[in-house]
Amino acid sequence: MTRRIRVEEVLIHLGVEARPFLEQLRGEGLFESDELEPEQAEDLRLATVLMHELGVNAAGVEVALHLRRRLLALERRTRTLADALEASVRLGER
């Protein structure tokens, strides 16, 4: 079982003032829950980097996170297909 973590804890760890930062992100429909799964905490860390270090606005963060999630899903799918193909080739060699 994965441990959920409070949004405020993540932001304190990142040195970000929670209220205005969350208002911007939640305006884009992001991080609406007060608790996060580990993957979501990583998304919040990335959102912080994008906004504070690279000057990306909240709408841009939403797009970047959406594209990142799609990329990760495609990578998982590709890995699964490659494993299935490898297994199929091994069976064909017998």
MOPAC internal coordinates of N, CA, C and O (Angstrom, degrees):
PM7 1SCF
backbone

  N    0.0000 0     0.00 0     0.00 0    0    0    0
  C    1.4604 1     0.00 0     0.00 0    1    0    0
  C    1.5366 1   108.77 1     0.00 0    2    1    0
  O    1.2310 1   121.01 1   -48.75 1    3    2    1
  N    1.3150 1   115.68 1   131.25 1    3    2    1
  C    1.4621 1   119.33 1   179.72 1    5    3    2
  C    1.5229 1   109.98 1   -86.16 1    6    5    3
  O    1.2310 1   121.62 1   -32.68 1    7    6    5
  N    1.2861 1   114.51 1   147.32 1    7    6    5
  C    1.4627 1   120.92 1  -179.67 1    9    7    6
  C    1.5197 1   109.21 1   -87.93 1   10    9    7
  O    1.2310 1   120.91 1   -51.93 1   11   10    9
  N    1.3052 1   115.87 1   128.07 1   11   10    9
  C    1.4620 1   120.70 1   174.51 1   13   11   10
  C    1.5215 1   108.15 1   -82.53 1   14   13   11
  O    1.2310 1   120.87 1   -29.39 1   15   14   13
  N    1.3160 1   115.94 1   150.61 1   15   14   13
  C    1.4609 1   120.72 1  -178.24 1   17   15   14
  C    1.5236 1   108.68 1  -129.18 1   18   17   15
  O    1.2310 1   120.73 1   -34.05 1   19   18   17
  N    1.2948 1   116.22 1   145.95 1   19   18   17
  C    1.4663 1   121.14 1  -179.59 1   21   19   18
  C    1.5234 1   109.91 1   -73.53 1   22   21   19
  O    1.2310 1   121.02 1   -39.01 1   23   22   21
  N    1.3227 1   115.66 1   140.99 1   23   22   21
  C    1.4643 1   122.82 1  -179.85 1   25   23   22
  C    1.5241 1   110.05 1   -55.61 1   26   25   23
  O    1.2310 1   120.88 1   135.63 1   27   26   25
  N    1.3193 1   115.92 1   -44.37 1   27   26   25
  C    1.4650 1   119.92 1  -177.68 1   29   27   26
  C    1.5300 1   111.68 1   -61.00 1   30   29   27
  O    1.2310 1   120.17 1   143.60 1   31   30   29
  N    1.3407 1   117.29 1   -36.40 1   31   30   29
  C    1.4620 1   120.71 1   178.54 1   33   31   30
  C    1.5241 1   110.74 1   -63.24 1   34   33   31
  O    1.2310 1   120.62 1   137.10 1   35   34   33
  N    1.3143 1   116.41 1   -42.90 1   35   34   33
  C    1.4711 1   120.65 1   179.49 1   37   35   34
  C    1.5233 1   109.54 1   -62.64 1   38   37   35
  O    1.2310 1   120.59 1   134.31 1   39   38   37
  N    1.3214 1   116.48 1   -45.69 1   39   38   37
  C    1.4572 1   120.32 1  -177.51 1   41   39   38
  C    1.5320 1   111.67 1   -66.90 1   42   41   39
  O    1.2310 1   120.05 1   142.51 1   43   42   41
  N    1.3295 1   117.51 1   -37.49 1   43   42   41
  C    1.4662 1   120.34 1   175.68 1   45   43   42
  C    1.5201 1   109.31 1   -61.56 1   46   45   43
  O    1.2310 1   120.68 1   134.81 1   47   46   45
  N    1.3196 1   116.30 1   -45.19 1   47   46   45
  C    1.4668 1   120.78 1   178.66 1   49   47   46
  C    1.5289 1   111.11 1   -59.99 1   50   49   47
  O    1.2310 1   120.28 1   144.12 1   51   50   49
  N    1.3349 1   117.07 1   -35.88 1   51   50   49
  C    1.4624 1   121.47 1  -179.65 1   53   51   50
  C    1.5252 1   112.66 1   -84.10 1   54   53   51
  O    1.2310 1   120.22 1   173.53 1   55   54   53
  N    1.3298 1   117.19 1    -6.47 1   55   54   53
  C    1.4629 1   121.15 1   179.21 1   57   55   54
  C    1.5182 1   113.41 1    74.42 1   58   57   55
  O    1.2310 1   120.57 1  -145.03 1   59   58   57
  N    1.3174 1   116.52 1    34.97 1   59   58   57
  C    1.4634 1   121.68 1  -177.46 1   61   59   58
  C    1.5179 1   109.47 1  -114.37 1   62   61   59
  O    1.2310 1   120.59 1   -43.13 1   63   62   61
  N    1.3245 1   116.47 1   136.87 1   63   62   61
  C    1.4636 1   121.07 1   175.44 1   65   63   62
  C    1.5354 1   107.74 1   -72.81 1   66   65   63
  O    1.2310 1   121.06 1   -63.52 1   67   66   65
  N    1.3127 1   115.57 1   116.48 1   67   66   65
  C    1.4573 1   121.84 1  -168.00 1   69   67   66
  C    1.5235 1   114.75 1   -63.67 1   70   69   67
  O    1.2310 1   119.48 1   130.21 1   71   70   69
  N    1.3099 1   118.59 1   -49.79 1   71   70   69
  C    1.4660 1   120.99 1  -168.82 1   73   71   70
  C    1.5285 1   114.36 1   -56.89 1   74   73   71
  O    1.2310 1   118.39 1   120.23 1   75   74   73
  N    1.3334 1   120.67 1   -59.77 1   75   74   73
  C    1.4725 1   119.10 1  -177.59 1   77   75   74
  C    1.5228 1   112.44 1   -66.20 1   78   77   75
  O    1.2310 1   120.48 1   144.50 1   79   78   77
  N    1.3118 1   116.69 1   -35.50 1   79   78   77
  C    1.4562 1   120.74 1  -179.68 1   81   79   78
  C    1.5271 1   110.44 1   -64.53 1   82   81   79
  O    1.2310 1   120.67 1   132.52 1   83   82   81
  N    1.3417 1   116.33 1   -47.48 1   83   82   81
  C    1.4612 1   120.06 1   179.61 1   85   83   82
  C    1.5192 1   112.36 1   -66.23 1   86   85   83
  O    1.2310 1   120.07 1   144.21 1   87   86   85
  N    1.3223 1   117.47 1   -35.79 1   87   86   85
  C    1.4678 1   119.99 1   178.01 1   89   87   86
  C    1.5230 1   110.61 1   -58.91 1   90   89   87
  O    1.2310 1   120.46 1   137.03 1   91   90   89
  N    1.3179 1   116.72 1   -42.97 1   91   90   89
  C    1.4690 1   120.35 1   179.08 1   93   91   90
  C    1.5232 1   110.78 1   -63.74 1   94   93   91
  O    1.2310 1   120.41 1   132.43 1   95   94   93
  N    1.3210 1   116.81 1   -47.57 1   95   94   93
  C    1.4603 1   120.46 1  -177.94 1   97   95   94
  C    1.5223 1   111.91 1   -67.81 1   98   97   95
  O    1.2310 1   120.79 1   138.31 1   99   98   97
  N    1.3146 1   116.09 1   -41.69 1   99   98   97
  C    1.4652 1   119.30 1  -179.29 1  101   99   98
  C    1.5223 1   111.40 1   -68.75 1  102  101   99
  O    1.2310 1   120.32 1   155.55 1  103  102  101
  N    1.3192 1   116.99 1   -24.45 1  103  102  101
  C    1.4591 1   120.89 1   173.32 1  105  103  102
  C    1.5229 1   111.87 1   -62.85 1  106  105  103
  O    1.2310 1   120.35 1   156.77 1  107  106  105
  N    1.3229 1   116.93 1   -23.23 1  107  106  105
  C    1.4636 1   122.92 1   177.28 1  109  107  106
  C    1.5300 1   111.60 1   -99.41 1  110  109  107
  O    1.2310 1   120.76 1  -172.68 1  111  110  109
  N    1.3407 1   116.15 1     7.32 1  111  110  109
  C    1.4634 1   120.29 1   178.86 1  113  111  110
  C    1.5209 1   113.95 1    82.07 1  114  113  111
  O    1.2310 1   120.01 1  -161.36 1  115  114  113
  N    1.3128 1   117.59 1    18.64 1  115  114  113
  C    1.4604 1   121.74 1  -178.25 1  117  115  114
  C    1.5281 1   110.97 1  -102.90 1  118  117  115
  O    1.2310 1   121.00 1   -34.52 1  119  118  117
  N    1.3055 1   115.70 1   145.48 1  119  118  117
  C    1.4791 1   123.54 1   172.16 1  121  119  118
  C    1.5281 1   112.14 1    51.83 1  122  121  119
  O    1.2310 1   121.05 1  -132.58 1  123  122  121
  N    1.3280 1   115.60 1    47.42 1  123  122  121
  C    1.4657 1   120.16 1  -178.53 1  125  123  122
  C    1.5230 1   112.59 1   -76.22 1  126  125  123
  O    1.2310 1   120.31 1   155.88 1  127  126  125
  N    1.3165 1   117.01 1   -24.12 1  127  126  125
  C    1.4594 1   120.93 1   178.12 1  129  127  126
  C    1.5277 1   109.18 1   -79.34 1  130  129  127
  O    1.2310 1   120.62 1   -28.73 1  131  130  129
  N    1.3241 1   116.42 1   151.27 1  131  130  129
  C    1.4590 1   120.66 1   177.99 1  133  131  130
  C    1.5238 1   112.31 1   -82.21 1  134  133  131
  O    1.2310 1   120.48 1   167.43 1  135  134  133
  N    1.3535 1   116.68 1   -12.57 1  135  134  133
  C    1.4559 1   121.39 1   178.59 1  137  135  134
  C    1.5256 1   109.23 1  -125.47 1  138  137  135
  O    1.2310 1   121.26 1   -31.81 1  139  138  137
  N    1.3329 1   115.19 1   148.19 1  139  138  137
  C    1.4570 1   121.13 1  -174.79 1  141  139  138
  C    1.5188 1   111.58 1  -126.83 1  142  141  139
  O    1.2310 1   121.28 1   -30.53 1  143  142  141
  N    1.3262 1   115.15 1   149.47 1  143  142  141
  C    1.4583 1   122.03 1   167.25 1  145  143  142
  C    1.5286 1   106.72 1   -76.95 1  146  145  143
  O    1.2310 1   119.67 1   -17.69 1  147  146  145
  N    1.3228 1   118.23 1   162.31 1  147  146  145
  C    1.4738 1   119.96 1   179.80 1  149  147  146
  C    1.5343 1   113.67 1   -54.76 1  150  149  147
  O    1.2310 1   120.01 1   140.61 1  151  150  149
  N    1.3402 1   117.59 1   -39.39 1  151  150  149
  C    1.4673 1   120.14 1   179.37 1  153  151  150
  C    1.5325 1   110.97 1   -64.38 1  154  153  151
  O    1.2310 1   120.79 1   142.43 1  155  154  153
  N    1.3159 1   116.10 1   -37.57 1  155  154  153
  C    1.4581 1   120.62 1   178.93 1  157  155  154
  C    1.5287 1   110.67 1   -69.59 1  158  157  155
  O    1.2310 1   120.44 1   144.94 1  159  158  157
  N    1.3286 1   116.76 1   -35.06 1  159  158  157
  C    1.4643 1   120.11 1   177.14 1  161  159  158
  C    1.5283 1   109.44 1   -63.01 1  162  161  159
  O    1.2310 1   120.23 1   142.12 1  163  162  161
  N    1.3221 1   117.17 1   -37.88 1  163  162  161
  C    1.4625 1   120.92 1   176.66 1  165  163  162
  C    1.5299 1   110.05 1   -66.16 1  166  165  163
  O    1.2310 1   120.15 1   141.16 1  167  166  165
  N    1.3216 1   117.33 1   -38.84 1  167  166  165
  C    1.4735 1   120.44 1   175.69 1  169  167  166
  C    1.5269 1   110.67 1   -61.53 1  170  169  167
  O    1.2310 1   120.50 1   139.79 1  171  170  169
  N    1.3256 1   116.66 1   -40.21 1  171  170  169
  C    1.4612 1   120.82 1   179.15 1  173  171  170
  C    1.5285 1   110.43 1   -65.85 1  174  173  171
  O    1.2310 1   120.26 1   140.30 1  175  174  173
  N    1.3221 1   117.11 1   -39.70 1  175  174  173
  C    1.4553 1   120.74 1   176.11 1  177  175  174
  C    1.5269 1   110.23 1   -61.43 1  178  177  175
  O    1.2310 1   120.76 1   135.26 1  179  178  177
  N    1.3238 1   116.15 1   -44.74 1  179  178  177
  C    1.4601 1   120.62 1   178.97 1  181  179  178
  C    1.5319 1   110.80 1   -64.12 1  182  181  179
  O    1.2310 1   120.13 1   139.48 1  183  182  181
  N    1.3212 1   117.35 1   -40.52 1  183  182  181
  C    1.4696 1   121.18 1   177.24 1  185  183  182
  C    1.5236 1   110.40 1   -59.41 1  186  185  183
  O    1.2310 1   120.65 1   139.98 1  187  186  185
  N    1.3160 1   116.37 1   -40.02 1  187  186  185
  C    1.4623 1   121.13 1   178.77 1  189  187  186
  C    1.5245 1   110.90 1   -62.76 1  190  189  187
  O    1.2310 1   120.78 1   134.39 1  191  190  189
  N    1.3172 1   116.12 1   -45.61 1  191  190  189
  C    1.4698 1   120.50 1   178.79 1  193  191  190
  C    1.5251 1   110.19 1   -62.08 1  194  193  191
  O    1.2310 1   120.71 1   133.18 1  195  194  193
  N    1.3281 1   116.25 1   -46.82 1  195  194  193
  C    1.4679 1   119.89 1  -178.40 1  197  195  194
  C    1.5293 1   111.51 1   -59.44 1  198  197  195
  O    1.2310 1   120.51 1   135.93 1  199  198  197
  N    1.3223 1   116.63 1   -44.07 1  199  198  197
  C    1.4598 1   119.87 1  -175.34 1  201  199  198
  C    1.5255 1   112.56 1   -78.98 1  202  201  199
  O    1.2310 1   120.29 1   133.37 1  203  202  201
  N    1.3143 1   117.05 1   -46.63 1  203  202  201
  C    1.4660 1   120.02 1  -172.26 1  205  203  202
  C    1.5197 1   113.56 1   -83.88 1  206  205  203
  O    1.2310 1   119.95 1   146.00 1  207  206  205
  N    1.3218 1   117.71 1   -34.00 1  207  206  205
  C    1.4552 1   119.57 1  -176.57 1  209  207  206
  C    1.5290 1   113.00 1   -99.31 1  210  209  207
  O    1.2310 1   120.59 1   150.93 1  211  210  209
  N    1.3354 1   116.47 1   -29.07 1  211  210  209
  C    1.4623 1   119.41 1  -176.35 1  213  211  210
  C    1.5280 1   113.55 1  -110.77 1  214  213  211
  O    1.2310 1   120.31 1   173.81 1  215  214  213
  N    1.3319 1   117.02 1    -6.19 1  215  214  213
  C    1.4621 1   120.37 1   176.54 1  217  215  214
  C    1.5145 1   115.61 1    73.66 1  218  217  215
  O    1.2310 1   120.09 1  -158.82 1  219  218  217
  N    1.3354 1   117.44 1    21.18 1  219  218  217
  C    1.4673 1   121.40 1   178.44 1  221  219  218
  C    1.5260 1   108.41 1   -76.24 1  222  221  219
  O    1.2310 1   120.05 1   -41.76 1  223  222  221
  N    1.3329 1   117.52 1   138.24 1  223  222  221
  C    1.4609 1   119.58 1   177.98 1  225  223  222
  C    1.5300 1   110.45 1   -80.86 1  226  225  223
  O    1.2310 1   120.37 1    -8.07 1  227  226  225
  N    1.3328 1   116.89 1   171.93 1  227  226  225
  C    1.4633 1   121.36 1  -174.76 1  229  227  226
  C    1.5210 1   112.03 1   -61.08 1  230  229  227
  O    1.2310 1   119.73 1   142.32 1  231  230  229
  N    1.3301 1   118.11 1   -37.68 1  231  230  229
  C    1.4657 1   120.79 1   178.35 1  233  231  230
  C    1.5329 1   110.09 1   -64.47 1  234  233  231
  O    1.2310 1   120.26 1   140.13 1  235  234  233
  N    1.3167 1   117.11 1   -39.87 1  235  234  233
  C    1.4599 1   121.17 1   177.34 1  237  235  234
  C    1.5191 1   111.81 1   -65.42 1  238  237  235
  O    1.2310 1   120.54 1   142.96 1  239  238  237
  N    1.3252 1   116.57 1   -37.04 1  239  238  237
  C    1.4617 1   120.96 1   176.53 1  241  239  238
  C    1.5160 1   109.51 1   -62.51 1  242  241  239
  O    1.2310 1   120.36 1   136.95 1  243  242  241
  N    1.3224 1   116.91 1   -43.05 1  243  242  241
  C    1.4671 1   120.50 1   179.43 1  245  243  242
  C    1.5186 1   110.44 1   -59.04 1  246  245  243
  O    1.2310 1   120.10 1   134.96 1  247  246  245
  N    1.3113 1   117.42 1   -45.04 1  247  246  245
  C    1.4678 1   121.83 1   179.09 1  249  247  246
  C    1.5277 1   110.22 1   -63.76 1  250  249  247
  O    1.2310 1   120.20 1   132.99 1  251  250  249
  N    1.3167 1   117.22 1   -47.01 1  251  250  249
  C    1.4670 1   121.32 1  -178.70 1  253  251  250
  C    1.5278 1   111.20 1   -60.90 1  254  253  251
  O    1.2310 1   119.87 1   136.45 1  255  254  253
  N    1.3254 1   117.84 1   -43.55 1  255  254  253
  C    1.4569 1   120.91 1  -179.77 1  257  255  254
  C    1.5244 1   111.20 1   -67.27 1  258  257  255
  O    1.2310 1   120.63 1   141.33 1  259  258  257
  N    1.3334 1   116.40 1   -38.67 1  259  258  257
  C    1.4696 1   120.29 1   177.17 1  261  259  258
  C    1.5257 1   110.00 1   -61.42 1  262  261  259
  O    1.2310 1   120.35 1   132.76 1  263  262  261
  N    1.3298 1   116.94 1   -47.24 1  263  262  261
  C    1.4648 1   120.53 1   179.98 1  265  263  262
  C    1.5241 1   111.31 1   -64.50 1  266  265  263
  O    1.2310 1   120.54 1   141.80 1  267  266  265
  N    1.3243 1   116.58 1   -38.20 1  267  266  265
  C    1.4660 1   120.24 1   178.12 1  269  267  266
  C    1.5216 1   110.86 1   -63.27 1  270  269  267
  O    1.2310 1   120.00 1   136.46 1  271  270  269
  N    1.3269 1   117.60 1   -43.54 1  271  270  269
  C    1.4714 1   120.94 1   178.48 1  273  271  270
  C    1.5214 1   111.11 1   -61.78 1  274  273  271
  O    1.2310 1   120.71 1   137.99 1  275  274  273
  N    1.3402 1   116.25 1   -42.01 1  275  274  273
  C    1.4697 1   119.94 1   178.24 1  277  275  274
  C    1.5204 1   111.00 1   -63.57 1  278  277  275
  O    1.2310 1   120.39 1   137.44 1  279  278  277
  N    1.3243 1   116.87 1   -42.56 1  279  278  277
  C    1.4565 1   120.94 1   178.94 1  281  279  278
  C    1.5229 1   111.07 1   -61.86 1  282  281  279
  O    1.2310 1   120.16 1   134.67 1  283  282  281
  N    1.3241 1   117.31 1   -45.33 1  283  282  281
  C    1.4620 1   120.77 1   179.07 1  285  283  282
  C    1.5267 1   111.22 1   -62.84 1  286  285  283
  O    1.2310 1   120.16 1   140.39 1  287  286  285
  N    1.3354 1   117.31 1   -39.61 1  287  286  285
  C    1.4638 1   120.81 1   177.62 1  289  287  286
  C    1.5283 1   110.71 1   -64.77 1  290  289  287
  O    1.2310 1   120.25 1   138.36 1  291  290  289
  N    1.3212 1   117.13 1   -41.64 1  291  290  289
  C    1.4634 1   120.44 1   177.90 1  293  291  290
  C    1.5234 1   111.48 1   -65.26 1  294  293  291
  O    1.2310 1   120.22 1   141.95 1  295  294  293
  N    1.3206 1   117.19 1   -38.05 1  295  294  293
  C    1.4639 1   120.33 1   177.01 1  297  295  294
  C    1.5259 1   110.84 1   -63.49 1  298  297  295
  O    1.2310 1   120.18 1   137.47 1  299  298  297
  N    1.3378 1   117.26 1   -42.53 1  299  298  297
  C    1.4734 1   120.31 1   177.62 1  301  299  298
  C    1.5224 1   110.56 1   -62.72 1  302  301  299
  O    1.2310 1   120.89 1   136.83 1  303  302  301
  N    1.3182 1   115.91 1   -43.17 1  303  302  301
  C    1.4703 1   120.16 1  -179.72 1  305  303  302
  C    1.5282 1   110.73 1   -64.49 1  306  305  303
  O    1.2310 1   120.28 1   137.08 1  307  306  305
  N    1.3165 1   117.06 1   -42.92 1  307  306  305
  C    1.4609 1   121.11 1   178.54 1  309  307  306
  C    1.5176 1   110.76 1   -61.95 1  310  309  307
  O    1.2310 1   120.39 1   137.22 1  311  310  309
  N    1.3287 1   116.86 1   -42.78 1  311  310  309
  C    1.4595 1   121.50 1   178.28 1  313  311  310
  C    1.5264 1   110.65 1   -61.19 1  314  313  311
  O    1.2310 1   120.31 1   136.84 1  315  314  313
  N    1.3319 1   117.00 1   -43.16 1  315  314  313
  C    1.4598 1   121.57 1   179.14 1  317  315  314
  C    1.5230 1   110.82 1   -63.03 1  318  317  315
  O    1.2310 1   120.70 1   135.05 1  319  318  317
  N    1.3347 1   116.27 1   -44.95 1  319  318  317
  C    1.4640 1   120.06 1   179.19 1  321  319  318
  C    1.5251 1   111.61 1   -65.14 1  322  321  319
  O    1.2310 1   120.00 1   140.06 1  323  322  321
  N    1.3207 1   117.61 1   -39.94 1  323  322  321
  C    1.4630 1   121.15 1   178.58 1  325  323  322
  C    1.5302 1   110.27 1   -64.32 1  326  325  323
  O    1.2310 1   120.26 1   138.84 1  327  326  325
  N    1.3169 1   117.11 1   -41.16 1  327  326  325
  C    1.4676 1   120.58 1   177.99 1  329  327  326
  C    1.5291 1   110.76 1   -63.72 1  330  329  327
  O    1.2310 1   120.52 1   137.74 1  331  330  329
  N    1.3355 1   116.62 1   -42.26 1  331  330  329
  C    1.4658 1   120.60 1   179.11 1  333  331  330
  C    1.5269 1   110.61 1   -64.86 1  334  333  331
  O    1.2310 1   120.31 1   139.20 1  335  334  333
  N    1.3188 1   117.01 1   -40.80 1  335  334  333
  C    1.4623 1   121.00 1   178.79 1  337  335  334
  C    1.5214 1   110.22 1   -64.36 1  338  337  335
  O    1.2310 1   120.60 1   135.98 1  339  338  337
  N    1.3272 1   116.46 1   -44.02 1  339  338  337
  C    1.4640 1   120.41 1   179.03 1  341  339  338
  C    1.5200 1   110.94 1   -61.30 1  342  341  339
  O    1.2310 1   120.20 1   137.58 1  343  342  341
  N    1.3193 1   117.22 1   -42.42 1  343  342  341
  C    1.4621 1   121.32 1   178.12 1  345  343  342
  C    1.5245 1   110.80 1   -63.64 1  346  345  343
  O    1.2310 1   120.49 1   140.11 1  347  346  345
  N    1.3192 1   116.67 1   -39.89 1  347  346  345
  C    1.4537 1   121.55 1   179.02 1  349  347  346
  C    1.5212 1   111.37 1   -64.89 1  350  349  347
  O    1.2310 1   120.54 1   138.20 1  351  350  349
  N    1.3214 1   116.58 1   -41.80 1  351  350  349
  C    1.4672 1   121.12 1   178.42 1  353  351  350
  C    1.5169 1   109.65 1   -63.91 1  354  353  351
  O    1.2310 1   119.57 1   137.52 1  355  354  353
  N    1.3301 1   118.43 1   -42.48 1  355  354  353
  C    1.4617 1   121.60 1   178.73 1  357  355  354
  C    1.5122 1   111.15 1   -61.70 1  358  357  355
  O    1.2310 1   120.37 1   140.25 1  359  358  357
  N    1.3306 1   116.89 1   -39.75 1  359  358  357
  C    1.4717 1   120.07 1   178.49 1  361  359  358
  C    1.5229 1   110.85 1   -66.50 1  362  361  359
  O    1.2310 1   120.68 1   143.49 1  363  362  361
  N    1.3259 1   116.30 1   -36.51 1  363  362  361
  C    1.4636 1   120.93 1   179.92 1  365  363  362
  C    1.5216 1   112.96 1   -70.04 1  366  365  363
  O    1.2310 1   120.32 1   157.52 1  367  366  365
  N    1.3259 1   117.00 1   -22.48 1  367  366  365
  C    1.4643 1   121.22 1  -179.81 1  369  367  366
  C    1.5166 1   112.27 1   -78.49 1  370  369  367
  O    1.2310 1   120.22 1   165.23 1  371  370  369
  N    1.2929 1   117.19 1   -14.77 1  371  370  369
  C    1.4817 1   120.41 1  -176.99 1  373  371  370
  C    1.4707 1   112.36 1   -78.65 1  374  373  371
  O    1.2310 1   120.10 1   180.00 1  375  374  373

